[in-house]
Amino acid sequence: MAGGYPRLEPEAPEPLIVRRLSAFDLPAIEAHFMALGAPDRRLRFFGGVGDSGIREHCRRIDWARLVVLGAARGDRLVGVAELALPPRGGAAEAELGLSVDAAERRRGTGARLLAASLALARNRYAGRLTLRCLADNPAMRALAIKFGASLQAHSGEFAGVVAAPWPSLPSLFEEAEVMRAGWLHAVFELNPLPPAAPQSPAFASGKRAA
């Protein structure tokens, strides 16, 4: 205690949960993109994009081809990864688009999303995962290199190619955890249990009606 006042400890941040998202999460996905500043929007969407462009992007998400992952703290998405999987019989390559809230940088959030995306790509026999970014996005380049990517430069862009070998027990467990978190969110957050019916005074006191 200093100066007669108790010292207040800073609140611990809510745990980071990475889960698979669905169309029911569209409002939260749109809110995440809307919260990005103009420079971050440019880096994520490879050019300036306004609010109407973000709404159109969300509307056009192809849920049959994309796996969308979210990093959440509490009920707020602080990061979104859009994983485009290769079509059946097509080139064995998945592509990833990734964004993280400015306040969430340097906390491992991007790495968690990339690790989960890589596991899902491996489990679908993608062969490799490509993470594209603009040349003036050093944070994304560093993240790709952290996962062993080989960088290829072309026309002001970089493509980080990460090998995605066949499924393994760790990659299967990683996906199972992501799917479990998404299922729990859908059951208990998007469809909360109804409140319990009030009990009659007689029942609450344990007395039976005569």
C-alpha positions in Angstrom: 0.0 0.0 0.0 1.4 3.4 -1.0 0.0 6.7 0.2 -2.8 5.0 2.1 -4.3 3.5 -1.1 -4.2 -0.2 -2.1 -2.2 -1.0 -5.3 -4.5 -2.2 -8.0 -3.1 -5.0 -10.1 -3.7 -4.7 -13.9 -6.5 -6.9 -15.2 -5.2 -10.0 -16.9 -6.2 -10.1 -20.6 -8.9 -12.6 -21.7 -7.4 -15.8 -23.1 -7.0 -15.9 -26.9 -9.3 -18.5 -28.5 -8.8 -19.6 -32.2 -11.9 -21.1 -33.7 -13.5 -21.8 -37.0 -16.0 -19.1 -38.0 -19.3 -19.5 -39.9 -21.8 -17.3 -41.7 -23.4 -16.6 -38.3 -20.1 -14.7 -37.4 -20.4 -12.3 -40.3 -21.3 -9.3 -38.1 -18.2 -9.9 -36.0 -16.0 -10.4 -39.1 -17.2 -7.2 -40.7 -16.7 -5.3 -37.4 -13.1 -6.6 -37.3 -12.4 -5.4 -40.8 -14.2 -2.1 -40.2 -11.9 -1.4 -37.2 -8.8 -1.6 -39.4 -7.3 1.8 -40.1 -6.7 2.9 -43.7 -3.0 1.7 -43.8 -4.0 -1.8 -42.4 -6.9 -2.1 -44.9 -4.4 -1.4 -47.7 -2.1 -4.1 -46.5 -4.8 -6.6 -46.0 -6.8 -6.0 -49.2 -3.8 -4.9 -51.4 -5.2 -1.4 -51.9 -7.4 1.2 -50.5 -10.9 -0.1 -49.6 -13.8 1.8 -48.0 -16.6 0.6 -45.7 -18.7 -0.4 -48.7 -15.9 -2.5 -50.1 -15.5 -4.3 -46.8 -19.2 -5.0 -46.7 -19.0 -6.4 -50.2 -16.0 -8.5 -49.4 -17.9 -10.1 -46.4 -21.0 -10.6 -48.5 -19.0 -12.5 -51.2 -17.3 -14.9 -48.8 -17.5 -18.3 -50.4 -18.1 -20.6 -47.4 -17.9 -23.7 -49.6 -14.3 -22.9 -50.6 -13.0 -20.8 -47.8 -12.2 -21.8 -44.2 -12.4 -18.7 -42.1 -10.7 -18.7 -38.7 -11.0 -16.1 -36.0 -8.9 -15.2 -33.0 -11.1 -14.0 -30.2 -10.7 -12.4 -26.8 -14.1 -12.7 -25.1 -16.8 -11.9 -27.6 -14.5 -9.7 -29.9 -12.6 -10.9 -32.9 -9.0 -9.5 -32.8 -7.8 -11.5 -35.9 -9.2 -13.2 -38.9 -7.6 -15.7 -41.3 -9.3 -16.6 -44.7 -7.9 -19.9 -46.0 -8.7 -20.6 -49.6 -8.4 -24.3 -50.2 -7.5 -25.9 -53.6 -10.4 -27.3 -55.6 -10.5 -31.0 -56.0 -8.2 -32.0 -58.8 -6.7 -28.5 -58.9 -3.2 -27.3 -58.0 -2.2 -28.5 -54.5 -1.9 -25.0 -53.0 -3.8 -23.1 -50.4 -3.7 -19.4 -50.0 -4.1 -17.3 -46.8 -5.3 -13.8 -46.1 -4.6 -12.6 -42.6 -5.4 -9.5 -40.5 -4.8 -8.7 -36.8 -6.0 -5.7 -34.8 -3.4 -3.0 -34.2 -3.6 -3.4 -30.4 -3.1 -7.2 -30.8 0.3 -7.0 -32.6 3.4 -8.7 -31.2 1.3 -10.9 -28.9 1.5 -14.1 -31.0 -2.0 -13.7 -32.5 -0.9 -13.8 -36.1 1.3 -16.8 -35.3 -1.6 -18.7 -33.7 -3.8 -18.0 -36.8 -1.1 -19.1 -39.2 -0.4 -22.3 -37.3 -4.1 -23.2 -37.3 -4.4 -22.4 -41.0 -1.3 -24.5 -41.8 -2.8 -27.4 -39.9 -6.0 -27.2 -41.8 -4.2 -27.0 -45.1 -2.1 -30.1 -44.2 -5.1 -32.0 -43.2 -6.6 -31.4 -46.7 -3.4 -32.4 -48.5 -2.8 -28.9 -49.8 0.9 -29.5 -50.2 1.9 -25.9 -49.6 0.4 -22.7 -48.1 1.0 -19.3 -49.7 0.8 -16.1 -47.7 0.8 -13.0 -49.9 1.6 -9.5 -48.8 2.7 -6.2 -50.1 6.5 -5.4 -50.1 6.0 -2.8 -47.4 4.5 -5.3 -44.9 7.6 -6.4 -42.9 5.5 -7.9 -40.1 3.8 -10.4 -42.5 7.1 -11.3 -44.1 8.7 -11.9 -40.7 5.7 -14.1 -39.7 6.1 -16.2 -42.9 9.8 -16.6 -42.4 9.1 -17.7 -38.8 7.2 -20.7 -40.2 10.0 -21.6 -42.7 8.5 -19.9 -45.7 10.5 -19.2 -48.9 9.9 -15.6 -50.0 9.3 -14.8 -53.7 9.1 -11.2 -54.8 7.0 -10.1 -57.8 5.7 -6.6 -58.8 5.7 -5.0 -55.4 4.4 -8.1 -53.6 5.9 -11.0 -51.7 4.6 -14.5 -51.6 5.7 -16.6 -48.6 5.4 -20.3 -49.5 5.2 -22.7 -46.5 5.4 -26.4 -47.1 2.3 -28.2 -45.9 3.2 -31.9 -45.8 0.6 -34.6 -45.2 -1.5 -34.7 -42.0 0.1 -35.6 -38.7 -1.2 -36.2 -35.2 -0.3 -32.6 -34.2 -2.1 -31.1 -37.2 -5.2 -33.3 -36.6 -5.3 -32.3 -32.9 -4.8 -28.6 -33.9 -7.8 -28.8 -36.2 -9.9 -30.7 -33.6 -9.3 -27.9 -31.1 -10.2 -25.2 -33.6 -13.4 -27.1 -34.5 -14.3 -27.7 -30.9 -13.9 -24.0 -30.0 -16.1 -23.1 -33.0 -18.8 -25.6 -31.9 -18.8 -24.4 -28.3 -19.2 -20.8 -29.5 -22.1 -21.7 -31.8 -23.9 -23.7 -29.1 -23.4 -21.4 -26.0 -22.8 -18.0 -27.5 -24.9 -17.8 -30.7 -27.6 -20.0 -29.1 -27.5 -19.3 -25.4 -29.5 -21.5 -23.1 -32.9 -20.0 -22.1 -33.1 -18.7 -18.5 -34.4 -21.1 -16.0 -38.1 -20.9 -15.2 -38.7 -19.3 -11.8 -39.6 -21.8 -9.1 -42.7 -21.4 -7.0 -42.1 -20.5 -3.3 -43.4 -23.8 -2.2 -41.1 -25.8 -4.5 -38.1 -23.7 -3.6 -38.7 -24.2 0.1 -39.0 -28.0 -0.4 -42.7 -28.0 0.8 -45.3 -29.9 -1.2 -48.7 -28.4 -1.8 -51.4 -30.0 0.2 
